[in-house]
């Protein structure tokens, strides 16, 4: 007797199928946040970072991790690590090199880096 769904069960099944189709057709928006890390004691030393992720119309994040990266100090190219931002570039004076090193070290030690890159505009470290 329980082989065929009753009228009430049939409506529930149809509704679930409609909801699944709506989820498949849902639009996703590419979200992007650009932000700056700078030294607290010398804010002119700055490194830019970018976070990109996808959200649905309700504002739910639809991917496991955001794509986060840094921007090269002189070329503007994408860098996977903060240290890569200085490849092919050198500061002439020792004091500047020390400041840049301090900034890199503090960024590497910063907690919740991915979340910070996606949510903040400017962070002094």
N, C-alpha and C positions, 0 to 999 in steps of 0.2 A: 503494500500500500504506500509506502513512503518513497517510491521510485520517482514519481513526478512531483515537481514543486507545486504547492498550493498557490492560489492567486496571490496571497500575501507574501509568500516567499519569492514568487516570481518578480514582484515589484521591487523587492529588496535587491535581488540580483541585477535587475535592469538599472537601478539607481547606482549600484557600485560600479557597473560598467561605464555609465555616463561620467561618474566622478573620475575614473581612471583615464578616460578620453580627455577630460578637461585638464588633468595634470600633464598629459602628454603634449597638449596644445598650448600650454601656458608659456607666456613670453618670459624670457630672462633678460636682465639688463646687466651690461658690463659696468661695474662700479670701479672707480679709480680714486685714490687719494695720494696726493703728493705732499711730502712733508720734509722738514729740515731738522737735523740734529746739529746742535752747536755747543761749543764749550761754554760753560757757565761763566768762567772767569775771562774768557776772550771770545765773545759771540761772533766775531768776524771769521772764525774758523768754523766752517759749515760743510756738512755733507747732506745731499738730498737723497731721499728714499721714496719709493713708489710701492703702493699696494694695489693689486687688482683682483677682483673676485666677481662672481655672478650672484645676483639676487633675483628672486621672482617678484611679481607685482606686490606681494604682501610684505616684502622686505626680508624674507627668509633667505639665508645664504644657502646656495644649492650646490656647493662643492666643499670638499673636506678641508682644503687649505687654500689660503689666499696665495697669490703669486707675489712675492715681495722681492725687491731688488734695490740696489743703490745706483746712483748716477755718477759716472766718472767726473772727477773734478775739472778736467780741462777739455775732454772730448765730448762729454754728454752721453757717452755710450752706457749701455746696461752693464752692471757689474753684479755678480752673484754674491760677492762678499765685500765688506767695507774695505778690506785691504786692497782689493782689485781696483779701487777708485784711484789709486796712485801709481799703477803700473805705467811705466814709460814717462813718469813725471817726477821731478825732484826739486825740492826747495833749496835755495842757495844758502840761506843762513841756518845756523844750528838751532836757534830759538824757534823758528817756524817749524822745522822738522820735529822738534820735541812737542810742540803744540798739536800738530797733526797726529803724531803717534799717540798722544794722550787721548785725543778725540776718538781715534779708532779703538783704542783699548776700552774706553768707557762704553762705546756703542756695543762692542762684543760682549761686555759684561752686563749689559742692560737686560732686565727681565721682561718677558712678554713682548719681545721685539716685533713679532708679526702683528699682534693686536695693536701695538703702538703705531706702527707704520700705517695701518689701515684706518686708525681713528684720530690721530693727532695731526696738528698742523706744524707745530714747532715744539721741540723738546730740548731743554738745556741739560747737558750731562756734565 
